[in-house]
């Protein structure tokens, strides 16, 4: 009597296949975890930038020049508490100050120069110069203003005729 050949997998083949599947699943889980951490970090960094931009907007809307130096505070935004540090520095232009706002989550405890998620810079100040009446009236030719345009020296500016339309080459 002849025995029929056995069909199926041996125990070793099954264990090797199971090990390969386990290694593959571990790699997929690692990639998913890394992706979730990256998304969480980018969300927090975006919120930190919004907190900094809001702080700069509040300073500008107050209408007051902030005093030079450092100050800090806490604010709530997007269901989370944020800590910000503001540094106001005078620039070389009189009346204009640079504002640097650094932001991090309030639960992150770090030194003054560490742990910040973002730093946003802004400028605040008075007008850079007084209006100059000798400047040309931009758009006077376009809108047909009754005033005569002048050059920077105060002399009347030449009025140029409108350009004539050009015909494309080879047209009759």
C-alpha positions as CSV (number, residue, x, y, z in Angstrom):
1,X,0.0,0.0,0.0
2,X,1.2,3.4,-1.0
3,X,0.9,6.4,1.2
4,X,-0.4,9.6,-0.3
5,X,2.0,12.6,-0.2
6,X,1.1,15.0,2.6
7,X,-0.2,18.4,1.6
8,X,0.1,21.6,3.7
9,X,2.8,23.7,5.4
10,X,5.2,22.5,8.0
11,X,5.4,24.1,11.4
12,X,8.7,25.9,10.5
13,X,7.1,27.4,7.4
14,X,4.2,28.7,9.4
15,X,6.5,30.2,12.1
16,X,8.7,31.9,9.5
17,X,5.6,33.4,7.8
18,X,4.2,34.6,11.1
19,X,7.5,36.2,12.0
20,X,7.6,38.1,8.6
21,X,4.0,39.3,9.2
22,X,4.8,40.5,12.7
23,X,7.9,42.4,11.5
24,X,5.8,44.1,8.8
25,X,3.1,45.0,11.2
26,X,5.6,46.5,13.6
27,X,7.0,48.7,10.8
28,X,3.5,49.9,9.8
29,X,2.7,50.7,13.4
30,X,6.0,52.6,13.8
31,X,5.2,54.7,10.7
32,X,1.7,55.5,11.9
33,X,3.0,56.5,15.3
34,X,5.6,58.8,13.7
35,X,3.0,60.3,11.4
36,X,0.6,61.0,14.3
37,X,3.4,62.6,16.3
38,X,4.4,64.8,13.4
39,X,0.8,65.9,12.9
40,X,0.4,66.7,16.6
41,X,3.7,68.8,16.6
42,X,2.7,70.7,13.4
43,X,-0.8,71.5,14.9
44,X,0.8,72.8,18.1
45,X,3.4,74.8,16.1
46,X,0.6,76.3,14.0
47,X,-1.4,77.3,17.1
48,X,1.7,78.8,18.6
49,X,2.3,80.9,15.5
50,X,-1.4,82.1,15.7
51,X,-0.9,83.0,19.4
52,X,2.1,85.1,18.5
53,X,0.4,86.8,15.6
54,X,-2.6,87.5,17.8
55,X,-0.3,89.1,20.4
56,X,1.3,91.3,17.7
57,X,-2.1,92.3,16.4
58,X,-3.3,93.2,19.9
59,X,-0.2,95.4,20.4
60,X,-0.9,97.2,17.1
61,X,-4.6,97.6,17.7
62,X,-3.9,99.1,21.2
63,X,-2.5,102.2,19.5
64,X,0.2,102.4,22.2
65,X,3.9,102.0,21.6
66,X,5.0,99.1,23.8
67,X,8.0,99.9,26.1
68,X,11.3,98.4,25.0
69,X,12.4,95.3,27.0
70,X,11.0,91.9,27.8
71,X,7.6,90.9,29.1
72,X,5.7,87.6,29.2
73,X,2.2,86.3,29.9
74,X,-0.2,83.4,29.4
75,X,-3.2,83.1,27.2
76,X,-5.7,80.4,26.3
77,X,-6.2,79.4,22.7
78,X,-7.7,76.4,21.0
79,X,-8.5,74.7,24.3
80,X,-4.9,75.0,25.5
81,X,-2.9,77.3,27.7
82,X,0.1,79.0,26.0
83,X,3.0,81.0,27.5
84,X,4.5,83.8,25.4
85,X,7.5,86.1,25.8
86,X,7.7,89.4,24.1
87,X,10.9,91.3,23.4
88,X,10.6,94.9,22.1
89,X,13.7,96.3,20.6
90,X,14.2,99.8,19.2
91,X,15.4,99.9,15.6
92,X,17.6,102.4,13.8
93,X,14.5,104.2,12.5
94,X,13.2,106.6,15.1
95,X,9.7,105.7,16.3
96,X,9.8,102.1,14.9
97,X,10.3,99.1,17.1
98,X,10.8,95.4,16.4
99,X,8.6,93.0,18.4
100,X,9.7,89.4,18.8
101,X,7.1,87.0,20.3
102,X,8.1,83.5,21.3
103,X,5.4,81.0,22.2
104,X,5.3,77.5,23.8
105,X,2.6,75.5,25.6
106,X,2.3,76.5,29.2
107,X,2.9,73.0,30.4
108,X,6.3,72.9,28.8
109,X,8.8,74.0,31.4
110,X,12.1,75.2,30.0
111,X,14.6,78.0,30.3
112,X,14.2,81.4,28.7
113,X,16.0,80.4,25.5
114,X,14.7,76.9,25.2
115,X,11.5,75.0,24.5
116,X,9.8,77.7,22.3
117,X,7.7,76.3,19.5
118,X,8.0,79.4,17.4
119,X,9.1,83.0,17.3
120,X,7.3,85.6,15.2
121,X,8.7,89.1,14.5
122,X,6.7,92.2,13.7
123,X,7.3,95.9,13.3
124,X,5.3,98.7,15.0
125,X,5.8,102.4,14.8
126,X,4.8,105.8,13.6
127,X,4.9,107.0,10.0
128,X,8.4,106.8,8.5
129,X,8.2,110.3,7.1
130,X,6.0,113.3,6.7
131,X,3.9,113.6,3.5
132,X,5.8,115.4,0.8
133,X,3.6,117.8,-1.2
134,X,6.2,117.9,-4.0
135,X,5.6,114.2,-4.9
136,X,3.7,113.5,-8.0
137,X,0.0,112.8,-7.7
138,X,0.0,109.2,-8.7
139,X,-3.0,108.3,-10.8
140,X,-3.9,111.8,-11.7
141,X,-3.5,111.0,-15.4
142,X,-5.5,107.8,-15.1
143,X,-8.5,109.2,-13.2
144,X,-8.5,112.6,-14.9
145,X,-8.1,114.7,-11.8
146,X,-8.4,118.4,-12.2
147,X,-5.0,119.0,-10.6
148,X,-1.9,119.2,-12.7
149,X,0.6,116.5,-11.9
150,X,4.0,117.8,-10.8
151,X,7.5,116.2,-10.6
152,X,9.5,115.9,-7.4
153,X,10.9,119.3,-8.0
154,X,7.4,120.9,-8.2
155,X,7.5,121.6,-11.9
156,X,4.6,120.5,-14.1
157,X,5.0,117.0,-15.4
158,X,4.8,116.5,-19.1
159,X,1.5,114.9,-20.2
160,X,2.2,112.1,-22.6
161,X,-0.3,111.3,-25.4
162,X,-2.0,107.9,-25.1
163,X,-0.1,105.1,-26.9
164,X,-1.4,104.1,-30.4
165,X,-2.4,100.5,-30.8
166,X,0.1,98.4,-32.6
167,X,-1.0,96.0,-35.3
168,X,0.4,92.5,-35.1
169,X,2.9,91.7,-37.9
170,X,1.4,90.3,-41.0
171,X,-2.0,91.8,-40.5
172,X,-3.6,94.0,-43.2
